[in-house]
């Protein structure tokens, strides 16, 4: 059985990262091992220019792994844009849940953050959308609307999803 992956999606500045932080802390407090993946639309700076690991990559290595006493950083070339599911299977098989920030267009279970000031409409519709986490009324929604300011309620929803549908 593969590790469950749940995408946190929404418009820019809707509060995806804040929700991720809160969920990671709440679910870790429940004893779960959580991994996080962040989608970037631009190429981020992955290493420090001039350092040995950067120099290895510049010399032509297809991957460079920088290992410290308690953390590591992998910089590797990609032939294709991997999905959160592929990344979870490659790197996080020993985790209880992978939270993926972004990836709105990739198939898979999602929570959408919808804020009145930043979300003119919802981004996601259809069977992949499990719930909306919002500060506005979503009475017309076909999925549950969870209160944006109640992390315990959102975490309880995610825990219930893990118990019932975590292998989707």
N, C-alpha and C positions, 0 to 999 in steps of 0.2 A: 504494500500500500504506500502510495506516495504522500508526501507532506501536503496538507491543505494550503492553498494559496488564496488570499483574499485581497482584491485590489481596492484601494481607497482613491476615488476619483472625484472630480469636480473642476469648476473653473478656477483660473488663477486667483489667488488670494482668498479663496473660499474657506480655507482652514484645514486643508488636507494634512499638512505637516503637524499642526497642533493636534488634530485627531489621532494621527499616527503616534505621536509622543504619549498622549494620554492612554491609548489602547495598549501600547507596549508596556507601560508602567503597570496598568491595571491587570493585564494578563500575566505579566511576570509575577505580580503579587499573588496570583492564583497558582503559581508553580509551573507555568508553561515556559518553554524555551521558544523565544520569538526571534525570527530573522526579518530584516527589512531590506527591501529593494526600492531604489528611487530611480524613476525614469527621468532622463534629461533630454531636452530637445536640442541642446547644443553639445559640443564636445567639451567636457570639463577638463581642467588641468589635473591629471592623475598622479603626477610625480613631481619632484622638485628638480628643476633643471640644474645640471651639474653634479648631482649626487650619483653614486655608483649605480643604483638601480635604474635611474634615468639614462645613464650612459650605456648600460647594457641594452636597453630598448633602442636607443639611438644607433647602436652598432648593428642592429638587425635582429635581435632576439624577438621571436613572435610572442613571448610572454616573459615577464619578470616578476618574481615573487620576493617581496621585501618582508623579512620575518624579524620581529622583535620578541622580547621576553613574553609578552602577553597579547600581542596583536600581529596581524599580517596584512599586507596589501598586495593584491594581484593586479597587474596591468597586462592585459593581453589583447592581441588583435582579434577582431571579429570578422568572420566571413559573411555572417548574416546577423540580423537583429534578433537576438534570442527573446523568447516570450518569458514572462515570469515563471510559468510552469517549467520550462526548460532550465532556467537558472536555479529554481528550487531543487530540481532533481539533480543538478550538477553539484551544487554547493551546500544545500541545507537539508539533506535527507534525514539528519538526526534531530531536526527541530519539530516542534509541535504545530507551528503555524508560521507561514511567511506572509507578511503584510507588504504589498507592493503599492507604492505611491505613484499614481499616474496610470498609464496603460489603459486609458478609457476605451480605446478602439480594439483592444485585444479581448477575445472571448474568455470568459471566466467569471466567477462570482465577484460581485462588487457592492460596496457601500458608496453612495454618492453624497458628498457634502454640498448642501444647498443653503446659502445664506442670502437673506433678503437684499443686502447691499451689493453682493458680488455675483449673484446668479440670476440672470434675467429669466431663465428657463432651465429645466433639467437637461443634462447632457445625455443621460442614459435612459433607455426604455427597453423593455423586453425581459426575457427570462433570466438574464445574467444579473439584473439588478435585484439585490436582496432587500435593501432598505434605503431610505433617505435619512441622513442625519442633518437636521435643519433647525433654524430659528424662526421659521415661518409656518403657516398653516398648510398642511399637505393633505387635507381631508379628501381631495379627489384622487389621491394616489392609490394605485393598485398594489403598492407595497407598503410595509410599515413605515411610519415616520417616527424617528427617534429624536429625542430632544438633544440639540447640539450642546447644551450646557449640563448634561447629565451623563458623565462618563461611565458611571456604574450601570446605567441602563444600556448604553451601547456595548459595554463589555459583556453584560449578561446576554445580550442578543448574539454576540459573536460566540460566546461559550455554548449557547444552545445550538447555534448553527454547527459548531464543531462536533458536538455530540450526535446530531442528527444527519448532517450532510457534509461533514468535513472531508470526505474522500471524493467529492465532486470534481 
